[in-house]
């Protein structure tokens, strides 16, 4: 080998001196030693063998004739060496094969020791505590999950860096970014935990901490907590956290969210832990609440424990009716406008959206307008608008009961005046013809009132049956059948009202409103609420608005929209002429009552749905005109159309009002009210 290298170096130096190469080159090509020569100077090695060329072809790698035999010897020795190596490796492989079981056993033990060492090092690094796996049904503890002072395992890593290096068991003293420990205490029998609170408040991080704690316990890892963590064994930890929308898979935020929840419901068992972040988000809030409620009701009977985060206040109300539900809230400091990341078990949290927006420097004008809108939309701050058909039917029934009482009162007043008129009538005071006329008028009016009472009682009885049947069917029906039940009930109610108001119904007669001053506790007619009877809760103030209550709803309405109800009671008739005037006044009142009630009741319960709503927000006037005319044409006779025009510049709203005033198919319409800002209700003939 040394002789071969010496020979090649000598030849390469000679060629270099002759200008055949830039520098002496000795290399190996095709397992043979050779030298580099310019293609133009290959004649310097007339008997050399070309083994290879450079990529450019400018250099030839040639084997001198004197080196051929030495290269042959080198190749033979190399082949012998490789053969000997293969022989040795074969012997070693045979010995390993004979001891395969022993070696695999030792390897498993080494892996166990390595894993145990890694677990111990990690436990020391995070200053962890050994968790205890318990059986919820066989423990004397008050909690099925009892973890005190646990820190998020991933966030702990940043707090363990001191001067840029990780030091086991030492927690950073830097208070600018501490890892806040939380307590997770879930009582025995709790199946669903609903966590509410502000954005950036730590809801998702707290839920992830529980999920990581359960997985780490199953893996035999210590937890970064205080005392001894206790939690059950979960066979599966199923989570839907984050936004996984995908253009490739044609998934929006909501469809992706629901697809993952569907998979979770299919895989979950009675020993599973389910974690869902922002359940029911990404769609219409009203539909999101109903869907989320149904999912939680399903999970309480299906899994060992489910933890969800939400901004829907309705989901936090299940605890009041079912002990298997528990609430938790993320604490928010109103003084510093910053979250504390502490979990308040048993409490309901507020989203504090406007407060958080202010803390991150949002525009003050936008926030001030938002506060004004919130005050208008939430006059009682905790009152929520209800739109279920069941409530509407009960309110309709109560209205008919009130009308029946008022009709009875009118009948009593008529009979009283009739008796007084009979007592006072004599030839010396009243002409005979007037006496006969008034007596006949009173008799007819009494007969008409009795007919009204019978019709109202019959309508009330039939509506009671409809409400009861609707309630029973609603409890047994699937969610897919709700719309069909609502539509059928609307048709039945409208039919009942139409049948019993065709000839003799009545409503409330309005009086002159110019000098009228509503009093607290007084019942009035509010046109902004669909001509409903409401009670004055707060008298009109300097702003010209009063607070009224209709059912469970409170709203502020303008004084001009409040109409007084006539009190036709007359204590006595001083003369026969006064009695005659009273009877004629009652006759006019009852006639107006019958006519107005007939028109109002024919529309049935006024309930907003997606089918009777047209949304014109964001459109120009010409585009809005096209959509509105289509919506009016598509609404059936005696139907109701909700037109959402929004606030904006007011151009679309002004156009809508002008069109409704002139449209031949519109019987009447009600402009936006404090209960429905940006929406006008039109009644089709």
Secondary structure, 3 states (H helix, E strand, C coil): CHHHHHHHHHHHHHHHHCCCCCCCCEEEECCEEEEEEEHHHHHHHCCCEEEEECCCCCEEEEECHHHHHHHHHHHHHHHHHHHHHHHHHHHHHHHHHHCHHHHHHHHHHHHHHHHHHHHHHHHHHHCCECCEEECHHHCCCCEEEEEEEECCHHHHHHHCEECCEECCCCCCCCHHHCCCCEEEEEECCCCEEEEECCCCCCHHHHHHHHHHHHHHHHCCCCECCEEEEEEECCCCEEEECCCCCECCCCECHHHHHHHHHHHHHHHCCCCCEEEECCCCCCCCHHHHHHHHHHHHHHHCCCCCEEEEECCCHHHHHHHHCCCCEEEEEEEEECCCCEEEEEEEECCCCCCCHHHHHHHCCCCHHHHHHHHHHHHHHCCCCCCCCCCCHHHHHHHHHHHHHHHHHHHHHHHHHHHHHHHHHHHHCCCCCCCHHHHHHHHHHHHHHHHHHHHHHHHHHHHHHHHHHHHHHHHHHHHHCCHHHHHHHHHHHHHHHHHHHHHHCCCCCCCCCECCCCCCCCCCCCEEEEHHHCCEEEEEEECCCCCCEEEEEECCEEEEEEHHHEECECCCCCCCCCCHHHHHHHHHHHHHHHHHHHHHHHHHHCCCCCCCCCCCEEECCCCCHHHHHHHHHHHHHHCCCCCEEEEECCCCCCHHHHHHHHHHHHCCCEEEEECCECCECCEEEEEEC
